[in-house]
Amino acid sequence: MESEEAILALGALAQSTRLEAFRLLAANEPEGLAAGAIAEALAVPQNTMSSHLAILARAGLINAQRRSRSIVYRADLKRFQEVTLFLIKDCCGGRPELCAPLIADLQPCCSPKESADV
């Protein structure tokens, strides 16, 4: 990822409504949410939400797909991973023990679910 792409993505998330919209979409993966449902959940007028969603889409953080009369939005978690990795890639300066607490904090929320037959 180039710096300009990271700046675009981080800039898109640097606004409270867009950040909450992205978090809502990430929480609703892989189904996604219709634009109207996002606007309703965040108590934002639909035309305003449309502008926010367009900014997130231009940054590559969300994708839209038309389903019948609705547009369903989904978080692009791969792109978010790229942004996150861009931020922490060189944070350790060659000393992985410095990033170990960060990695440990990420694992509890993102651990794969154990299957019932284990």
Backbone torsions as a table, in degrees:
resi	resn	phi	psi	omega
1	MET	NA	139.1	177.6
2	GLU	-88.4	157.6	179.7
3	SER	-57.4	-40.1	-178.1
4	GLU	-62.4	-38.4	178.2
5	GLU	-67.0	-41.3	178.5
6	ALA	-64.5	-41.4	179.1
7	ILE	-62.5	-41.4	178.5
8	LEU	-62.2	-45.2	-179.9
9	ALA	-66.3	-46.3	-179.6
10	LEU	-65.9	-36.8	176.8
11	GLY	-63.6	-38.2	178.5
12	ALA	-64.7	-34.8	-179.1
13	LEU	-85.2	-7.3	-175.5
14	ALA	-86.1	37.8	177.7
15	GLN	-145.9	133.8	-168.7
16	SER	-59.0	-43.4	-178.6
17	THR	-66.8	-42.0	179.4
18	ARG	-67.5	-39.0	177.6
19	LEU	-62.4	-45.3	179.2
20	GLU	-66.0	-37.6	177.8
21	ALA	-63.6	-44.3	178.7
22	PHE	-62.6	-44.9	179.5
23	ARG	-62.2	-39.5	177.7
24	LEU	-63.4	-44.0	179.4
25	LEU	-66.8	-39.7	178.0
26	ALA	-62.1	-37.9	179.3
27	ALA	-70.4	-19.1	-178.3
28	ASN	-108.0	23.7	174.4
29	GLU	-77.2	144.6	3.4
30	PRO	-95.2	1.3	-174.3
31	GLU	-68.9	-38.3	-175.2
32	GLY	79.5	-179.2	-179.4
33	LEU	-140.0	148.2	174.3
34	ALA	-71.0	151.5	-177.9
35	ALA	-55.3	-42.8	179.9
36	GLY	-63.3	-37.0	178.6
37	ALA	-67.7	-35.7	177.8
38	ILE	-66.4	-47.8	179.9
39	ALA	-59.2	-43.2	-179.8
40	GLU	-65.9	-44.6	-178.3
41	ALA	-62.5	-32.8	-178.0
42	LEU	-100.0	3.2	179.7
43	ALA	53.7	51.1	180.0
44	VAL	-123.4	137.5	176.4
45	PRO	-56.3	145.2	-174.9
46	GLN	-60.6	-38.3	-179.6
47	ASN	-68.3	-35.4	176.3
48	THR	-67.5	-43.5	179.5
49	MET	-62.9	-37.5	178.2
50	SER	-58.3	-41.5	177.6
51	SER	-64.9	-43.0	179.0
52	HIS	-63.5	-42.8	-179.9
53	LEU	-65.4	-35.7	177.8
54	ALA	-63.9	-38.8	178.3
55	ILE	-65.5	-44.2	178.1
56	LEU	-63.8	-37.4	178.9
57	ALA	-67.8	-42.0	178.1
58	ARG	-62.4	-30.7	178.1
59	ALA	-79.8	-6.6	178.8
60	GLY	80.8	12.2	-177.0
61	LEU	-87.0	-20.0	177.3
62	ILE	-137.2	159.3	176.5
63	ASN	-125.7	150.5	179.2
64	ALA	-119.7	144.1	177.0
65	GLN	-140.4	129.8	178.1
66	ARG	-76.8	128.5	173.8
67	ARG	-127.9	104.7	-177.0
68	SER	59.4	-118.7	-178.3
69	ARG	-95.9	1.5	-178.0
70	SER	-110.2	155.9	169.8
71	ILE	-109.3	120.9	-178.8
72	VAL	-101.9	130.8	-178.8
73	TYR	-106.8	144.1	176.8
74	ARG	-133.5	144.6	175.0
75	ALA	-72.1	138.7	174.4
76	ASP	-93.2	90.2	-174.8
77	LEU	-69.2	-26.6	176.0
78	LYS	-66.0	-42.8	178.2
79	ARG	-64.9	-41.5	177.7
80	PHE	-61.4	-39.6	176.6
81	GLN	-61.2	-42.4	178.6
82	GLU	-60.7	-42.0	178.9
83	VAL	-64.4	-46.1	-179.3
84	THR	-62.4	-45.5	179.4
85	LEU	-64.8	-35.2	175.8
86	PHE	-59.2	-41.6	-177.8
87	LEU	-68.1	-37.8	-174.0
88	ILE	-103.8	-1.4	-173.8
89	LYS	-51.5	-49.2	-175.9
90	ASP	-109.5	18.6	-174.9
91	CYS	-66.7	-24.5	-174.0
92	CYS	-88.0	-12.1	-178.0
93	GLY	55.3	38.1	180.0
94	GLY	81.8	7.0	-179.9
95	ARG	-120.2	87.9	-174.7
96	PRO	-58.6	-24.3	-179.6
97	GLU	-63.7	-22.5	178.2
98	LEU	-70.9	-31.6	-179.6
99	CYS	-92.5	-8.6	-177.4
100	ALA	-54.2	-43.2	178.7
101	PRO	-63.2	-37.0	177.4
102	LEU	-62.5	-48.2	179.7
103	ILE	-62.0	-42.4	179.4
104	ALA	-61.9	-37.9	179.0
105	ASP	-68.3	-29.1	-179.9
106	LEU	-77.1	-30.7	-173.2
107	GLN	-65.6	-39.8	-178.3
108	PRO	-60.6	-34.2	-178.1
109	CYS	-83.8	-15.4	-171.2
110	CYS	-122.0	11.4	180.0
111	SER	-68.8	141.0	176.5
112	PRO	-63.2	144.0	179.1
113	LYS	-71.4	137.2	178.1
114	GLU	-75.3	141.8	179.0
115	SER	-75.8	156.5	-176.7
116	ALA	-68.4	-23.5	-177.5
117	ASP	-90.4	10.2	179.3
118	VAL	-83.5	NA	NA
